[in-house]
Amino acid sequence: MGVRLALAAAAGSALLLIGAFVFQALGYLPCQLCLWQRWPHATAVAAGAALLVLPWVLLMVAGFLSAITTAGIGIYHTGVENAWWPGPAGCAGGGMDLTQMGGADLLSTDGPTGVIMCDEVAWAFMGVSMASWNALFSIGLAVLWAVALRRRLSAG
């Protein structure tokens, strides 16, 4: 039973990744933190796929740690969006370091292109941003991984 729960958690990560790519295809480009949240989901999916062949406890641990990691990044991203703490310098407010700019840069009226800001909410449902939804769902997935791991360990 533990492996089935782990596979369900891995499938949940796969669905969240698919959702992220669908939003991206619809024009909601990801910021740096959004991209960081995808990698642990990919790791959880890989752990789930490996469980189909090798029902190892370490794969369940990897899935659990992946879900917790992406939840943590989602919580951090939520804090950046709500200005609870600063985000990465490359994608959250602040602007450029004037001491590193030349005269042409200072006089230019061109803004940065292709930079998606981490501190701006691109889309929200019921007042909850994508980063926050990712954090909530990922906490649920981490619980599934933990229950699967517990059942696997108690089964021997």
C-alpha contacts under 8 A as a table, 3 or more apart, distances in Angstrom:
res1	aa1	res2	aa2	distance
1	M	4	R	5.29
1	M	5	L	6.57
1	M	148	A	7.36
1	M	151	R	7.13
1	M	152	R	7.69
2	G	5	L	5.27
2	G	6	A	6.26
2	G	147	V	7.22
2	G	148	A	3.96
2	G	149	L	6.31
2	G	150	R	7.56
2	G	151	R	5.12
2	G	152	R	5.12
3	V	6	A	4.98
3	V	7	L	6.10
3	V	51	L	7.20
3	V	55	P	6.96
3	V	148	A	6.31
3	V	152	R	7.30
4	R	7	L	5.03
4	R	8	A	6.19
4	R	148	A	7.66
5	L	8	A	4.95
5	L	9	A	6.23
5	L	144	L	6.16
5	L	145	W	6.90
5	L	147	V	7.59
5	L	148	A	5.33
6	A	9	A	5.03
6	A	10	A	6.19
6	A	48	G	6.55
6	A	60	M	6.72
6	A	63	G	7.77
6	A	144	L	6.61
6	A	145	W	5.32
6	A	148	A	5.50
6	A	149	L	7.76
7	L	10	A	4.96
7	L	11	A	6.06
7	L	48	G	5.29
7	L	49	A	7.77
7	L	51	L	7.59
8	A	11	A	4.97
8	A	12	G	6.18
8	A	144	L	7.83
9	A	12	G	4.94
9	A	13	S	6.44
9	A	44	A	8.00
9	A	48	G	7.89
9	A	141	L	5.20
9	A	142	A	7.62
9	A	144	L	5.88
9	A	145	W	6.22
10	A	13	S	5.12
10	A	14	A	6.29
10	A	41	H	7.98
10	A	44	A	5.51
10	A	45	V	4.73
10	A	46	A	7.88
10	A	47	A	7.38
10	A	48	G	5.09
10	A	49	A	7.88
10	A	63	G	7.35
10	A	141	L	8.00
11	A	14	A	4.88
11	A	15	L	6.17
11	A	45	V	6.79
11	A	48	G	7.76
12	G	15	L	5.06
12	G	16	L	6.25
12	G	141	L	6.88
13	S	16	L	5.05
13	S	17	L	6.18
13	S	41	H	5.10
13	S	42	A	7.29
13	S	44	A	6.60
13	S	45	V	6.23
13	S	138	S	7.74
13	S	141	L	7.58
14	A	17	L	5.08
14	A	18	I	6.14
14	A	41	H	6.96
14	A	42	A	7.30
14	A	45	V	6.01
15	L	18	I	5.00
15	L	19	G	6.06
16	L	19	G	4.98
16	L	20	A	6.19
16	L	41	H	7.76
16	L	134	N	7.56
17	L	20	A	5.02
17	L	21	F	6.32
17	L	38	R	6.49
17	L	41	H	6.83
17	L	42	A	7.57
18	I	21	F	5.15
18	I	22	V	6.15
19	G	22	V	5.00
19	G	23	F	6.21
20	A	23	F	5.21
20	A	24	Q	6.19
21	F	24	Q	4.87
21	F	25	A	6.11
22	V	25	A	5.00
22	V	26	L	6.24
23	F	26	L	4.97
23	F	27	G	6.55
23	F	28	Y	5.46
23	F	29	L	7.64
24	Q	27	G	5.22
24	Q	28	Y	4.74
24	Q	29	L	5.07
24	Q	30	P	6.77
25	A	28	Y	7.18
28	Y	122	A	6.71
28	Y	123	W	7.73
29	L	116	I	7.04
30	P	33	L	7.80
30	P	34	C	5.34
30	P	35	L	6.28
30	P	116	I	6.71
31	C	34	C	5.15
31	C	35	L	6.40
31	C	91	C	7.08
31	C	115	V	7.57
31	C	116	I	4.85
31	C	117	M	6.00
31	C	118	C	5.50
32	Q	35	L	5.22
32	Q	36	W	6.32
32	Q	91	C	6.69
32	Q	116	I	7.58
32	Q	118	C	6.77
33	L	36	W	4.88
33	L	37	Q	6.29
33	L	73	I	7.28
33	L	77	H	6.41
33	L	118	C	6.44
34	C	37	Q	5.20
34	C	38	R	6.75
34	C	77	H	7.96
34	C	118	C	7.92
34	C	131	A	7.13
35	L	38	R	5.26
35	L	39	W	7.08
36	W	39	W	5.79
36	W	40	P	7.76
36	W	70	T	7.81
36	W	73	I	7.36
37	Q	40	P	6.33
37	Q	41	H	7.14
37	Q	70	T	4.99
37	Q	71	A	7.87
37	Q	73	I	6.05
37	Q	74	G	6.65
38	R	41	H	5.26
38	R	42	A	6.34
38	R	70	T	7.36
39	W	42	A	5.06
39	W	43	T	6.33
39	W	70	T	7.89
40	P	43	T	4.89
40	P	44	A	6.19
40	P	66	S	4.65
40	P	67	A	6.57
40	P	69	T	6.52
40	P	70	T	5.62
41	H	44	A	5.01
41	H	45	V	6.21
41	H	66	S	6.44
41	H	67	A	6.70
41	H	70	T	6.92
42	A	45	V	5.08
42	A	46	A	6.21
43	T	46	A	5.02
43	T	47	A	6.13
43	T	62	A	7.71
43	T	63	G	7.01
43	T	66	S	6.37
44	A	47	A	4.98
44	A	48	G	6.16
44	A	62	A	6.94
44	A	63	G	4.45
44	A	64	F	7.62
44	A	66	S	5.69
44	A	67	A	6.91
45	V	48	G	5.06
45	V	49	A	6.17
45	V	63	G	7.75
46	A	49	A	5.01
46	A	50	A	6.13
47	A	50	A	5.09
47	A	51	L	6.20
47	A	59	L	5.32
47	A	60	M	7.05
47	A	62	A	6.64
47	A	63	G	5.82
48	G	51	L	5.00
48	G	52	L	6.84
48	G	59	L	7.44
48	G	60	M	7.85
48	G	63	G	7.25
49	A	52	L	5.48
49	A	53	V	7.54
50	A	53	V	5.50
50	A	54	L	5.88
50	A	55	P	7.64
50	A	59	L	7.39
51	L	54	L	4.85
51	L	55	P	4.67
51	L	56	W	6.77
51	L	59	L	6.72
52	L	55	P	6.71
55	P	59	L	7.45
56	W	59	L	5.50
56	W	60	M	7.00
57	V	60	M	5.16
57	V	61	V	6.33
57	V	149	L	6.77
57	V	152	R	7.22
57	V	153	L	7.61
58	L	61	V	4.88
58	L	62	A	6.10
59	L	62	A	4.95
59	L	63	G	6.19
60	M	63	G	4.99
60	M	64	F	6.13
60	M	145	W	6.40
60	M	146	A	7.94
60	M	148	A	7.43
60	M	149	L	5.89
61	V	64	F	5.07
61	V	65	L	6.09
61	V	145	W	7.68
61	V	146	A	7.99
61	V	149	L	7.12
62	A	65	L	5.14
62	A	66	S	6.00
63	G	66	S	5.05
63	G	67	A	6.23
63	G	142	A	7.76
63	G	145	W	6.44
64	F	67	A	5.21
64	F	68	I	6.22
64	F	141	L	7.82
64	F	142	A	5.15
64	F	143	V	7.86
64	F	145	W	5.02
64	F	146	A	6.24
65	L	68	I	5.10
65	L	69	T	5.96
65	L	142	A	7.61
66	S	69	T	5.04
66	S	70	T	6.27
67	A	70	T	5.36
67	A	71	A	6.13
67	A	138	S	5.39
67	A	139	I	6.81
67	A	141	L	6.19
67	A	142	A	4.99
68	I	71	A	5.03
68	I	72	G	6.09
68	I	138	S	6.81
68	I	139	I	6.49
68	I	142	A	5.80
69	T	72	G	5.05
69	T	73	I	6.27
70	T	73	I	5.01
70	T	74	G	6.02
70	T	134	N	7.72
70	T	135	A	6.91
70	T	138	S	6.64
71	A	74	G	4.94
71	A	75	I	6.16
71	A	134	N	6.66
71	A	135	A	4.12
71	A	136	L	7.04
71	A	137	F	7.90
71	A	138	S	5.10
71	A	139	I	5.88
72	G	75	I	5.06
72	G	76	Y	6.13
72	G	135	A	6.89
73	I	76	Y	4.95
73	I	77	H	5.97
73	I	135	A	7.56
74	G	77	H	4.95
74	G	78	T	6.05
74	G	131	A	4.90
74	G	132	S	5.91
74	G	134	N	6.01
74	G	135	A	4.63
75	I	78	T	4.99
75	I	79	G	6.28
75	I	131	A	7.24
75	I	132	S	6.47
75	I	135	A	5.83
76	Y	79	G	5.09
76	Y	80	V	6.34
77	H	80	V	4.97
77	H	81	E	6.17
77	H	87	G	7.55
77	H	118	C	7.22
77	H	119	D	7.76
77	H	131	A	6.10
77	H	132	S	7.75
78	T	81	E	5.05
78	T	82	N	6.21
78	T	129	S	7.55
78	T	131	A	5.86
78	T	132	S	5.67
79	G	82	N	5.10
79	G	83	A	5.95
79	G	84	W	4.87
79	G	85	W	5.94
80	V	83	A	5.01
80	V	84	W	6.07
80	V	85	W	5.59
80	V	86	P	5.71
80	V	87	G	5.28
80	V	92	A	7.75
80	V	118	C	6.97
80	V	119	D	5.28
81	E	84	W	7.77
81	E	118	C	6.69
81	E	119	D	4.13
81	E	120	E	5.67
81	E	121	V	6.34
82	N	119	D	7.29
83	A	86	P	6.60
83	A	119	D	7.29
86	P	92	A	7.29
87	G	91	C	7.21
87	G	92	A	5.32
87	G	118	C	7.04
87	G	119	D	7.08
88	P	91	C	5.82
88	P	92	A	5.87
88	P	118	C	7.97
89	A	92	A	5.67
89	A	93	G	7.38
89	A	94	G	6.97
89	A	95	G	7.98
91	C	115	V	6.85
91	C	116	I	6.49
91	C	117	M	4.71
91	C	118	C	5.24
91	C	119	D	7.47
92	A	95	G	7.97
92	A	117	M	5.40
92	A	118	C	5.15
92	A	119	D	5.21
93	G	117	M	7.26
93	G	119	D	6.90
96	M	101	M	8.00
97	D	100	Q	5.61
97	D	101	M	6.92
98	L	101	M	5.23
98	L	106	L	7.84
101	M	105	D	5.76
101	M	106	L	6.51
102	G	105	D	5.23
102	G	106	L	6.31
103	G	106	L	5.06
103	G	107	L	6.24
104	A	107	L	5.20
104	A	108	S	5.94
105	D	108	S	5.19
112	P	115	V	6.47
117	M	120	E	5.72
118	C	121	V	7.66
121	V	124	A	7.01
121	V	129	S	6.25
121	V	130	M	7.94
122	A	129	S	7.72
123	W	129	S	5.98
123	W	130	M	6.49
124	A	127	G	5.54
124	A	128	V	5.06
124	A	129	S	4.15
124	A	130	M	6.11
125	F	128	V	5.29
125	F	129	S	6.49
125	F	130	M	7.88
128	V	132	S	6.01
128	V	133	W	6.56
129	S	132	S	5.16
129	S	133	W	6.24
130	M	133	W	5.02
130	M	134	N	6.04
131	A	134	N	5.07
131	A	135	A	6.26
132	S	135	A	5.00
132	S	136	L	6.24
133	W	136	L	5.11
133	W	137	F	6.08
134	N	137	F	5.28
134	N	138	S	5.79
135	A	138	S	5.09
135	A	139	I	6.14
136	L	139	I	5.27
136	L	140	G	6.54
137	F	140	G	5.07
137	F	141	L	6.25
138	S	141	L	4.82
138	S	142	A	6.03
139	I	142	A	4.99
139	I	143	V	6.31
140	G	143	V	5.10
140	G	144	L	6.42
141	L	144	L	4.98
141	L	145	W	6.24
142	A	145	W	5.02
142	A	146	A	6.08
143	V	146	A	4.99
143	V	147	V	6.12
144	L	147	V	5.20
144	L	148	A	6.07
145	W	148	A	5.04
145	W	149	L	6.05
146	A	149	L	5.04
146	A	150	R	6.10
147	V	150	R	5.02
147	V	151	R	6.12
148	A	151	R	5.19
148	A	152	R	6.10
149	L	152	R	5.03
149	L	153	L	6.11
150	R	153	L	5.15
150	R	154	S	6.11
151	R	154	S	5.13
151	R	155	A	6.04
152	R	155	A	5.17
152	R	156	G	6.52
153	L	156	G	5.33
